[in-house]
Amino acid sequence: MSRIGKNPITIPAGVEVKFNNGLVTVKGKKGELVQPIDKDINVKIDGAELTVERPTEQKRHKAMHGLYRSLINNMVIGVSEGYTKKMEMIGVGFRCSNQGQLLELAVGFSHPVVFLIPSEIKLTTAMEKGTPPTITLESHDLQLLGQVAARIQKIRKPEPYKGKGIKFQGQIIRKKAGKAGAKK
């Protein structure tokens, strides 16, 4: 039995979960999320507890069992608490600002990069003296949040020699020695 898939999901107060016609709908104070579920996987809701069941021990069913349990759990946490990702910009002259959902980045190119953030994500930027510029993204949808954060990081990935670029807060960049280190 799947270790992840067999764990029940506790539904907190204020969160409503429905399953019908292969769609799981989760509604809470932060928003509403919908996830299509494979026809072989069954979702049972008993009061404040949700369990995901599979019909057989096939490899495909085992894989989907844990996957859908994790996706539904992320949806429940998202609509009740929400998710936050913080990103730091490391580099001389790197700046960020926002006007509503429009993120403007100055990351060493000849022109500023403008990035449109989806309306489901709340965007804030901070430029404080002594700390690197930070971008804070908040949303109830973990999949969308991770995808947008990865696309922002792709604009200027952290490079391994000086560590310049856009990185997640707490991310460790392994630095290389460069040419001087190779001569010894």
Contacts in CASP RR format, 6 or more apart in sequence:
PFRMAT RR
TARGET T0000
AUTHOR 0000-0000-0000
METHOD contacts of the structure
MODEL  1
MSRIGKNPITIPAGVEVKFNNGLVTVKGKKGELVQPIDKDINVKIDGAEL
TVERPTEQKRHKAMHGLYRSLINNMVIGVSEGYTKKMEMIGVGFRCSNQG
QLLELAVGFSHPVVFLIPSEIKLTTAMEKGTPPTITLESHDLQLLGQVAA
RIQKIRKPEPYKGKGIKFQGQIIRKKAGKAGAKK
2 54 0 8 1.000
2 62 0 8 1.000
2 65 0 8 1.000
2 66 0 8 1.000
2 69 0 8 1.000
4 65 0 8 1.000
4 66 0 8 1.000
4 69 0 8 1.000
4 70 0 8 1.000
5 52 0 8 1.000
5 65 0 8 1.000
5 66 0 8 1.000
5 69 0 8 1.000
5 70 0 8 1.000
7 69 0 8 1.000
8 49 0 8 1.000
8 50 0 8 1.000
8 51 0 8 1.000
9 49 0 8 1.000
9 50 0 8 1.000
9 51 0 8 1.000
9 52 0 8 1.000
9 69 0 8 1.000
9 72 0 8 1.000
9 73 0 8 1.000
9 76 0 8 1.000
10 48 0 8 1.000
10 49 0 8 1.000
10 50 0 8 1.000
11 17 0 8 1.000
11 45 0 8 1.000
11 47 0 8 1.000
11 48 0 8 1.000
11 49 0 8 1.000
11 50 0 8 1.000
11 76 0 8 1.000
12 48 0 8 1.000
12 76 0 8 1.000
12 80 0 8 1.000
13 48 0 8 1.000
14 28 0 8 1.000
14 29 0 8 1.000
14 80 0 8 1.000
15 26 0 8 1.000
15 27 0 8 1.000
15 28 0 8 1.000
15 76 0 8 1.000
15 79 0 8 1.000
15 80 0 8 1.000
16 26 0 8 1.000
16 27 0 8 1.000
16 28 0 8 1.000
17 24 0 8 1.000
17 25 0 8 1.000
17 26 0 8 1.000
17 27 0 8 1.000
17 45 0 8 1.000
17 50 0 8 1.000
17 72 0 8 1.000
17 76 0 8 1.000
18 24 0 8 1.000
18 25 0 8 1.000
18 27 0 8 1.000
18 45 0 8 1.000
19 25 0 8 1.000
19 37 0 8 1.000
19 43 0 8 1.000
19 45 0 8 1.000
22 36 0 8 1.000
22 37 0 8 1.000
22 39 0 8 1.000
23 34 0 8 1.000
23 35 0 8 1.000
23 36 0 8 1.000
23 37 0 8 1.000
24 34 0 8 1.000
24 35 0 8 1.000
24 37 0 8 1.000
24 43 0 8 1.000
24 72 0 8 1.000
24 75 0 8 1.000
25 32 0 8 1.000
25 33 0 8 1.000
25 34 0 8 1.000
26 32 0 8 1.000
26 33 0 8 1.000
26 34 0 8 1.000
26 35 0 8 1.000
26 72 0 8 1.000
26 75 0 8 1.000
26 76 0 8 1.000
26 79 0 8 1.000
27 79 0 8 1.000
28 79 0 8 1.000
28 80 0 8 1.000
29 79 0 8 1.000
29 80 0 8 1.000
30 78 0 8 1.000
30 79 0 8 1.000
30 80 0 8 1.000
30 81 0 8 1.000
30 82 0 8 1.000
30 140 0 8 1.000
31 79 0 8 1.000
31 140 0 8 1.000
32 79 0 8 1.000
33 75 0 8 1.000
33 78 0 8 1.000
33 79 0 8 1.000
33 140 0 8 1.000
33 141 0 8 1.000
35 68 0 8 1.000
35 71 0 8 1.000
35 72 0 8 1.000
35 75 0 8 1.000
37 43 0 8 1.000
37 68 0 8 1.000
38 64 0 8 1.000
38 68 0 8 1.000
40 54 0 8 1.000
40 55 0 8 1.000
40 61 0 8 1.000
40 64 0 8 1.000
41 52 0 8 1.000
41 53 0 8 1.000
41 54 0 8 1.000
41 61 0 8 1.000
41 64 0 8 1.000
41 65 0 8 1.000
41 68 0 8 1.000
42 52 0 8 1.000
42 53 0 8 1.000
42 54 0 8 1.000
42 55 0 8 1.000
43 50 0 8 1.000
43 51 0 8 1.000
43 52 0 8 1.000
43 53 0 8 1.000
43 68 0 8 1.000
43 72 0 8 1.000
44 50 0 8 1.000
44 51 0 8 1.000
44 52 0 8 1.000
44 53 0 8 1.000
50 72 0 8 1.000
50 76 0 8 1.000
52 65 0 8 1.000
52 66 0 8 1.000
52 68 0 8 1.000
52 69 0 8 1.000
52 72 0 8 1.000
53 65 0 8 1.000
54 61 0 8 1.000
54 62 0 8 1.000
54 64 0 8 1.000
54 65 0 8 1.000
55 61 0 8 1.000
74 142 0 8 1.000
74 143 0 8 1.000
77 83 0 8 1.000
77 142 0 8 1.000
78 140 0 8 1.000
78 141 0 8 1.000
78 142 0 8 1.000
79 140 0 8 1.000
82 138 0 8 1.000
82 139 0 8 1.000
82 140 0 8 1.000
83 138 0 8 1.000
83 139 0 8 1.000
83 140 0 8 1.000
83 141 0 8 1.000
83 142 0 8 1.000
83 145 0 8 1.000
84 136 0 8 1.000
84 137 0 8 1.000
84 138 0 8 1.000
85 136 0 8 1.000
85 137 0 8 1.000
85 145 0 8 1.000
85 146 0 8 1.000
85 149 0 8 1.000
85 168 0 8 1.000
86 134 0 8 1.000
86 135 0 8 1.000
86 136 0 8 1.000
86 137 0 8 1.000
86 168 0 8 1.000
86 169 0 8 1.000
87 134 0 8 1.000
87 135 0 8 1.000
87 136 0 8 1.000
87 137 0 8 1.000
87 149 0 8 1.000
87 152 0 8 1.000
87 153 0 8 1.000
87 166 0 8 1.000
87 167 0 8 1.000
87 168 0 8 1.000
87 169 0 8 1.000
88 132 0 8 1.000
88 133 0 8 1.000
88 134 0 8 1.000
88 166 0 8 1.000
88 167 0 8 1.000
88 168 0 8 1.000
88 169 0 8 1.000
89 95 0 8 1.000
89 96 0 8 1.000
89 105 0 8 1.000
89 107 0 8 1.000
89 132 0 8 1.000
89 133 0 8 1.000
89 134 0 8 1.000
89 135 0 8 1.000
89 156 0 8 1.000
89 165 0 8 1.000
89 166 0 8 1.000
90 132 0 8 1.000
90 158 0 8 1.000
90 163 0 8 1.000
90 164 0 8 1.000
90 165 0 8 1.000
90 166 0 8 1.000
90 167 0 8 1.000
91 132 0 8 1.000
91 162 0 8 1.000
91 164 0 8 1.000
91 165 0 8 1.000
93 106 0 8 1.000
93 108 0 8 1.000
94 105 0 8 1.000
94 106 0 8 1.000
94 107 0 8 1.000
94 108 0 8 1.000
94 132 0 8 1.000
94 133 0 8 1.000
94 164 0 8 1.000
94 165 0 8 1.000
95 105 0 8 1.000
95 106 0 8 1.000
95 127 0 8 1.000
95 133 0 8 1.000
96 103 0 8 1.000
96 104 0 8 1.000
96 105 0 8 1.000
96 106 0 8 1.000
96 125 0 8 1.000
96 127 0 8 1.000
96 133 0 8 1.000
96 134 0 8 1.000
96 135 0 8 1.000
97 103 0 8 1.000
97 104 0 8 1.000
97 125 0 8 1.000
97 127 0 8 1.000
98 104 0 8 1.000
98 117 0 8 1.000
98 123 0 8 1.000
98 124 0 8 1.000
98 125 0 8 1.000
100 123 0 8 1.000
101 116 0 8 1.000
101 117 0 8 1.000
101 118 0 8 1.000
101 119 0 8 1.000
101 121 0 8 1.000
101 123 0 8 1.000
102 114 0 8 1.000
102 115 0 8 1.000
102 116 0 8 1.000
102 117 0 8 1.000
103 114 0 8 1.000
103 115 0 8 1.000
103 116 0 8 1.000
103 117 0 8 1.000
103 123 0 8 1.000
103 125 0 8 1.000
103 135 0 8 1.000
103 152 0 8 1.000
104 112 0 8 1.000
104 113 0 8 1.000
104 114 0 8 1.000
104 115 0 8 1.000
105 112 0 8 1.000
105 113 0 8 1.000
105 114 0 8 1.000
105 115 0 8 1.000
105 152 0 8 1.000
105 155 0 8 1.000
105 156 0 8 1.000
105 166 0 8 1.000
106 112 0 8 1.000
106 113 0 8 1.000
107 113 0 8 1.000
107 155 0 8 1.000
107 156 0 8 1.000
107 165 0 8 1.000
107 166 0 8 1.000
108 156 0 8 1.000
113 155 0 8 1.000
115 151 0 8 1.000
115 152 0 8 1.000
115 155 0 8 1.000
117 123 0 8 1.000
117 137 0 8 1.000
117 148 0 8 1.000
118 144 0 8 1.000
118 148 0 8 1.000
120 139 0 8 1.000
120 140 0 8 1.000
120 141 0 8 1.000
120 144 0 8 1.000
121 137 0 8 1.000
121 138 0 8 1.000
121 139 0 8 1.000
121 144 0 8 1.000
121 145 0 8 1.000
121 148 0 8 1.000
122 137 0 8 1.000
122 138 0 8 1.000
122 139 0 8 1.000
123 135 0 8 1.000
123 136 0 8 1.000
123 137 0 8 1.000
124 135 0 8 1.000
124 136 0 8 1.000
124 138 0 8 1.000
125 133 0 8 1.000
125 134 0 8 1.000
125 135 0 8 1.000
125 136 0 8 1.000
126 133 0 8 1.000
126 134 0 8 1.000
126 136 0 8 1.000
127 133 0 8 1.000
134 169 0 8 1.000
135 152 0 8 1.000
135 166 0 8 1.000
137 145 0 8 1.000
137 148 0 8 1.000
137 149 0 8 1.000
138 145 0 8 1.000
139 145 0 8 1.000
149 168 0 8 1.000
152 166 0 8 1.000
153 166 0 8 1.000
153 167 0 8 1.000
153 168 0 8 1.000
155 166 0 8 1.000
156 164 0 8 1.000
156 165 0 8 1.000
156 166 0 8 1.000
157 165 0 8 1.000
157 166 0 8 1.000
158 164 0 8 1.000
158 165 0 8 1.000
158 166 0 8 1.000
158 167 0 8 1.000
158 171 0 8 1.000
158 173 0 8 1.000
159 165 0 8 1.000
160 173 0 8 1.000
160 174 0 8 1.000
160 175 0 8 1.000
160 176 0 8 1.000
161 175 0 8 1.000
161 176 0 8 1.000
161 178 0 8 1.000
162 175 0 8 1.000
163 173 0 8 1.000
163 175 0 8 1.000
167 173 0 8 1.000
END
